[in-house]
Amino acid sequence: MMGHDFASDYTVRVINNMEAIQKRLSSHSILIAEDDPTTLKWLARVLSIYFKEVQSASNAMDALEMFTKSPTDIIIADIQMPEVDGLSFLHKISLISPHTLRVVMTAYNSQPYLNRAVESGVHLYLKKPIDIDELLVAISSYMPEAISLPNISDLGQGLHYDRQKKMVLKELEVIRLTKKELSLLELLLQNRHTIVSLEMIEQNLYEEPVSDDAIRMVVVGLRKKLYASLVENLKGLGYRLNII
């Protein structure tokens, strides 16, 4: 009688676990800020297997510009980078987008660094060299299962947005929006927990560069047709929906 192959069972469990992690992460985007080109290239290549979108930057300033234009669900940053260090960068991100998962990588494990990580609002503190399986499991534990957005979104004050029909309803009345106003509303809904920058609006609504005033006119039109406090302006940062 042949013995049970426990090694084979273990391998199957590991594969199933990684498949579950990949499924959980596949709907999310990640930004990597790392000044070492070899580590940056390696992380970008490996993480592209698991995430729907991977952005990479060799310093904090470039990473901040990327995030402002196209926010991601997760940011992983090295603690030691030129000009602006990783913890200062992640603290800035926490002010702009508190719902973004923030991960710091470091070769240091001293108490002062740990204290700074806590003060900077970092979710995960990982020691270099990075164990990719540990990184994926840690990030996965913070991310919700991929779910479909509801077809009907409550905008407050009796207003609802029907995603399938592309219309805003107040009871049985249809509030007619322009194509640009609809696109802006959808963009804000998709990023309802994040500030949407003027650059991001320009990229999503227009095929060519436009003035800030052109974008503001769309915002003004949306506010007038729905209600003034729906779209909140954060000076110097962008816009976000003011709904729960």
Rosetta blueprint (number, residue, H / E / L):
1 M L
2 M L
3 G L
4 H L
5 D L
6 F H
7 A H
8 S H
9 D H
10 Y H
11 T H
12 V H
13 R H
14 V H
15 I H
16 N H
17 N H
18 M H
19 E H
20 A H
21 I H
22 Q H
23 K H
24 R H
25 L H
26 S L
27 S L
28 H L
29 S E
30 I E
31 L E
32 I E
33 A E
34 E L
35 D L
36 D L
37 P H
38 T H
39 T H
40 L H
41 K H
42 W H
43 L H
44 A H
45 R H
46 V H
47 L H
48 S L
49 I L
50 Y L
51 F L
52 K L
53 E E
54 V E
55 Q E
56 S E
57 A E
58 S L
59 N L
60 A H
61 M H
62 D H
63 A H
64 L H
65 E H
66 M H
67 F H
68 T H
69 K H
70 S L
71 P L
72 T L
73 D L
74 I E
75 I E
76 I E
77 A E
78 D E
79 I L
80 Q L
81 M L
82 P L
83 E L
84 V L
85 D L
86 G H
87 L H
88 S H
89 F H
90 L H
91 H H
92 K H
93 I H
94 S H
95 L H
96 I H
97 S L
98 P L
99 H L
100 T L
101 L E
102 R E
103 V E
104 V E
105 M E
106 T E
107 A L
108 Y L
109 N L
110 S L
111 Q H
112 P H
113 Y H
114 L H
115 N H
116 R H
117 A H
118 V H
119 E H
120 S L
121 G L
122 V L
123 H L
124 L E
125 Y E
126 L E
127 K E
128 K L
129 P L
130 I L
131 D L
132 I H
133 D H
134 E H
135 L H
136 L H
137 V H
138 A H
139 I H
140 S H
141 S H
142 Y H
143 M L
144 P L
145 E L
146 A L
147 I L
148 S L
149 L L
150 P L
151 N L
152 I E
153 S E
154 D E
155 L E
156 G E
157 Q L
158 G L
159 L E
160 H E
161 Y E
162 D E
163 R L
164 Q L
165 K L
166 K L
167 M E
168 V E
169 L E
170 K E
171 E L
172 L L
173 E E
174 V E
175 I E
176 R L
177 L L
178 T L
179 K H
180 K H
181 E H
182 L H
183 S H
184 L H
185 L H
186 E H
187 L H
188 L H
189 L H
190 Q H
191 N L
192 R L
193 H L
194 T L
195 I L
196 V E
197 S L
198 L H
199 E H
200 M H
201 I H
202 E H
203 Q H
204 N H
205 L H
206 Y L
207 E L
208 E L
209 P L
210 V L
211 S L
212 D H
213 D H
214 A H
215 I H
216 R H
217 M H
218 V H
219 V H
220 V H
221 G H
222 L H
223 R H
224 K H
225 K H
226 L L
227 Y L
228 A H
229 S H
230 L H
231 V E
232 E E
233 N E
234 L E
235 K L
236 G L
237 L L
238 G E
239 Y E
240 R E
241 L E
242 N L
243 I L
244 I L
